[in-house]
């Protein structure tokens, strides 16, 4: 951990943006993981995940953090008060409208890509690339390994 901290420190000193580190290391999974005592970071999937979430909250602008998916408690509460859901979309439904032929056109929500929904997929044990959802399992698009399913 000390060597990793020194490497990150040197990278920041030589111009590597903090945002690049946060995007790369948030959601890193290994033990110990779980609930924290931090008011802003309630759960962390590893020490590295916790450290970079904390750094993002302390030093990145809110717009940048929100694009990555890191929110403070105050931002989450404001979203709930404004009527936004967990993903920032309005919860109000549009009324059906009729097109030129008189057919009713129902509003349709844009589908969310699977990778956005399952962004916490594990890393491949063979090559280290983040796996993608494949049914109830995960698949590595780099080497073809699976998370145990055949």
GIDAVEN-V514928 format. One record per residue. N is the residue number from 1. D_LAST is the distance of its C-alpha to the last C-alpha in Angstrom with 1 decimal. Layout:
n=<N N>
d_last=<D_LAST D_LAST>
This chain:
n=<1 2 3 4 5 6 7 8 9 10 11 12 13 14 15 16 17 18 19 20 21 22 23 24 25 26 27 28 29 30 31 32 33 34 35 36 37 38 39 40 41 42 43 44 45 46 47 48 49 50 51 52 53 54 55 56 57 58 59 60 61 62 63 64 65 66 67 68 69 70 71 72 73 74 75 76 77 78 79 80 81 82 83 84 85 86 87 88 89 90 91 92 93 94 95 96 97 98 99 100 101 102 103 104 105 106 107 108 109 110 111 112 113 114 115 116 117 118 119 120 121 122 123 124 125 126 127 128 129 130 131 132 133 134 135 136 137 138 139 140 141 142 143 144 145 146 147 148 149 150>
d_last=<35.9 39.4 38.4 36.0 38.8 41.2 38.9 38.4 42.2 43.0 40.7 42.4 45.8 45.1 44.0 40.2 40.0 38.9 36.9 34.7 34.1 33.4 30.8 29.1 29.2 29.0 25.8 25.1 23.4 24.4 26.6 29.2 28.4 29.8 33.0 35.9 39.7 40.0 41.2 39.5 36.2 35.2 31.7 30.2 26.7 28.4 31.9 31.4 30.2 33.4 35.7 34.7 34.8 38.3 39.4 38.4 40.3 43.3 43.6 41.8 43.5 42.1 41.1 39.0 37.3 36.6 35.0 32.6 32.2 34.4 37.2 40.0 41.0 44.0 41.9 39.5 42.5 44.2 41.2 41.3 45.1 44.9 42.5 39.4 35.9 33.4 32.5 36.1 36.4 39.4 38.8 41.6 40.8 42.7 44.7 43.9 46.1 47.3 46.9 49.7 49.1 49.2 45.5 44.1 41.6 39.5 38.4 34.8 33.0 31.2 27.4 26.1 23.4 20.0 20.5 23.8 22.6 19.8 21.8 21.0 17.4 16.8 17.5 15.2 15.8 15.8 18.3 19.5 19.0 18.3 14.9 14.8 13.4 10.6 11.0 11.0 9.0 10.4 10.1 12.8 14.8 16.8 14.6 11.1 9.6 7.3 8.7 6.6 3.8 0.0>
